[in-house]
């Protein structure tokens, strides 16, 4: 069974930095894309950043230039470096992976979420 385990959330002042990690464990054939979404109170879940197996990245306009997503393929791990954080970045951040646990068997998984709180 494949699981996503997130870490790195917490409380930070505006202008500060945090680094989130998400590790995929279990029987994994390949990870096609992995990334981060977030959900603020009273709002819908939204994409933050994703990275594909070839290294292509996609960012929400609101985080471009401040957040950087990277991937350690050998470790099935993705990182989100968040700099210049703003109070509006406060949300629960969820890791999402689109992967194959067996050749041709596609899964989409979500992590349990990690809270990021940015104080003004």
N, C-alpha and C positions, 0 to 999 in steps of 0.2 A: 504494500500500500504506500502510495506516495504522499508525502506531507510537505507543507511549507511552514517553516518556522522563522518568525520575524524577531528582530531585536533592534534596539537603538533609539526607541522613542523616549520622550521625556519633556521636561520643562526648560525653556530657554528664553532669554530676553530677546526682544526685537534687535535685529542686526547680528545675532549670534548664528552658530552653526550646529548641525546635528548630522550624524551619519546613520542611516538605516541599513540593515542587512536582512537578507532573506535567503535561507538555505533550503534547497529542495532535497529531500532524502527519500530513500526507498528504491524500488525497482524502476529505473528510468532508462528508456532507450535513447530519447533525445528531447531536448527542450527547444521548441520552435521560437517561442517568444516569452519573455518574462519581464515583469515591471511592477509599477506601483499605481494604485488608485487611492483616492482619499474621499472621505465623507465628513463634512462639517455638520454640526447640529442643525437640523431643519432643512438640509440641502440634499440633493441627490449625489450619489457617488460619481466622481469624475476622474478621468485619466490624469495622471501626473506625468509619467514617463514610462516608456517601454524600450526594450532592446531585443533585437532578434538574434538568431543563432549566427548570423553573418556580421553582427555588430551594428546594424542600422538602428538608429535611435529616433524616437518621436517624443516631443515634449509638449505639454500644455503651454499656451502662450504666456500664461501667468507666471510660469517658473523658468522660462528660457533666460539663460544668462546667470541664473542663480543656483539652479540644481543641476547635478551631473549624475547620470546613471552609468554604471559600469558593471562588468560581468566577469566572473572568474569561472570559465567553462569547466575547468578540471574539478572545481569544487561544487558545481551546480549552484552557485551563489551569485546573487545580484546585490549591488550596493546603490544607495541613493545618497549622494553627498548634497546636503542642503545648506547653502550659505545665504547670508543677508536675509534671514528669516523675518517674516512680517506677521503681525497678529492674524491676518487673514489666511495664513498658512495653517492655523490651528485646525486640526481634524484628526480623525482616526485614519491611519494609513494602512492600506491593505496590499499585500503582495498578491500578484496574479500570475499564473503560469499556464501556458498552452503547450502541452507536451505529449509525447507518446511514451507510454509505459512498456508497450510492446510494439514491434513494427506494424504500422497501420492502425493502431488503436489510439485514438486521440482523446485526451482529457483536458478539461479546464479546471484548475484548482484555485482556491482562495486561501490565504492565510487567515489567522485569527484576528489580525489587526493590532496595530500599536499606536498609542495615543501620542500625538505631538501637540504641545501647548506652547504658544509663543506669547509672552506677556509684553505689554507696551510700556 
